Amino acid sequence: MAKNEAEAVIWDMDGVIVDTAQYHHKGWQIVFRKRGANYTKEDFRHNTGKRSDSIIRSVLGEGIAQGEIMAIIREKDETFRQLMGQNIRPFPGVLKLITSLKEHKFKIAIASSAPMENIQLITQRLKIHNRFDAIISGWEVTKGKPDPQTFLLAAEKLGVEAEDCIVIEDAISGVTASRRADMRCIAVTNTTSREELREADL
């Protein structure tokens, strides 16, 4: 991996920029309970950072039809947004760091497994949507995290090499994706333990 100074910082969103875990967990609990399945805190922790279709298959089985998957995703996302309402809380220091990175001429992007509608809602409420040079939803690629496609697309849109990027992540799947993309990674322990995120550079 290159040791040169980074040119870009790629942010995950949920669990890194904003504290949304309780709303995601509750939303999944509601939609899965309707279908006769439990969704524990351990299930949620294990699936943090993954795309919704992967989460649904892990809980309801690989044989579930694609149409049903999309219906569940729509229901869950609507439930999530209703639960969250106006309660969008950035983690301490995050907005200041985003501003500082821009002032120091870093290119910055969001690369999240969330659907674009959720990303736009949150970034617009926080008034940071215009600060990012690129915003990538995991639904723009064929494979979500831990596959590196989301991060590689972000680097492509930023016009930088993967080795010149630093990723900020909170999830095991995101850290793994960054390593597979040959990007350096800073892990934050907002949702996952330090030991579980040990593959990160910092």
C-alpha positions, -999 to +999 in steps of 0.1 A: +000+000+000+013+035-008+026+056+020+020+089+003-002+116+018-039+111+012-059+132-013-094+121-004-114+110+026-144+087+021-170+086+048-195+059+057-227+076+070-247+056+095-227+051+126-200+075+114-215+108+106-249+103+123-262+082+152-290+062+136-285+027+150-316+027+172-339+037+144-324+011+120-326-017+146-362-009+155-372-006+118-358-040+110-375-055+141-409-042+130-407-055+094-392-089+104-417-094+133-445-091+108-429-120+089-424-142+119-387-136+125-368-121+154-340-095+149-319-093+179-292-067+189-266-093+180-282-098+145-281-060+140-245-058+151-235-086+128-252-070+098-241-034+104-228-018+072-244-043+049-269-036+022-306-042+030-310-071+005-281-090+022-297-084+056-330-097+045-315-129+030-295-135+061-327-134+082-354-148+059-333-171+038-317-171+003-349-183-014-369-152-008-382-136-041-366-104-053-400-087-055-406-095-018-371-082-009-378-049-025-412-046-008-395-052+026-368-027+019-394+000+010-414-008+042-383-008+064-369+025+049-403+042+054-405+029+090-369+041+096-376+076+084-408+078+105-390+066+136-361+090+131-383+120+123-364+152+131-340+133+155-309+134+132-279+137+155-243+140+141-216+125+163-195+151+182-169+168+161-179+153+128-193+184+112-162+204+123-139+178+108-158+178+074-154+216+073-117+213+082-110+187+055-126+210+029-106+239+041-074+218+037-084+209+001-092+173+006-117+157-017-145+141+004-172+116-004-199+096+013-200+059+004-229+043+023-249+011+020-280+032+025-304+041-003-299+075-018-332+088-004-319+083+032-285+098+024-301+129+009-326+133+038-298+132+064-272+153+046-298+180+037-312+181+073-276+186+085-269+211+057-238+193+046-250+179+012-231+205-007-198+199+011-192+164-005-176+161-039-193+127-045-221+108-028-224+070-034-252+047-024-245+010-021-274+005-045-253+020-074-231-011-074-238-047-080-223-059-047-224-040-014-199-040+014-178-061+023-172-060-015-150-030-023-172-017-052-188+011-032-155+026-022-139+021-056-168+039-073-163+068-048-126+070-057-135+070-094-160+098-090-135+118-070-109+113-097-083+098-073-065+065-070-077+040-044-043+041-026-047+079-021-080+075-001-087+072+036-119+055+046-137+063+079-159+033+089-177+019+120-186-016+106-167-048+101-180-051+066-169-015+058-134-021+071-131-053+051-143-034+020-117-007+025-089-033+028-101-050-004-101-017-021-065-011-011-075+020+009-063+030+043-090+029+070-098+048+102-123+029+123-146+045+149-161+024+177-195+040+177-213+007+169-186-020+169-158-029+193-121-020+188-112-057+187-137-064+159-123-035+139-086-045+143-081-048+105-083-010+103-051+011+102-062+032+131 
